[in-house]
Amino acid sequence: MSGNVTLYALSGAIQGYDTITASISTSGTTSTFRLSESQATSSSTPPFVNLGLGCSITQTGDETCSVAVDDHVAALNEDNAVVENVTLSQTSAPIVSENYSGSGSAYVGGLNSTKLARQGAYGWTVTGGSLVTFTIDATETGTVTYSDGSSESISNGAISS
């Protein structure tokens, strides 16, 4: 399904325009959904922000989700984009437990140089810009890797230089 939305201020003035698409599908024991939204200041201008969200959910409760945001900041003449992927897996015998893991990438580039792109049945990625990647687990421990190959550790959810 898809549609367009006109956003109005309380005064009745038009504040912006949204384009929204969504899909839901089921295959065997797995359901997926995907949502994308773009917002522009007028119906004839390129969007200043794009959002992508998608998840795959199994009957056992395992979930993998992908979220992406691409912000075109005209005042700074640059784009800032991020993709985050999170997985939740569950076990039920003999003790119920949940395991979380996540990874992500951040991008920066010149104005309108980055774009969101669909990846697989529910995922998202960013094309264009310079890349920074990170991985982090449920204990808030992980690694940040920069586009020049250098890296730093993540401890307690913070980058330690």
Helices and strands as residue ranges (DSSP letters): E 2-8, E 14-27, E 30-40, E 49-58, E 63-73, G 74-76, E 78-91, E 97-110, E 115-119, E 123-127, E 130-137, E 142-146, E 151-155, E 158-160
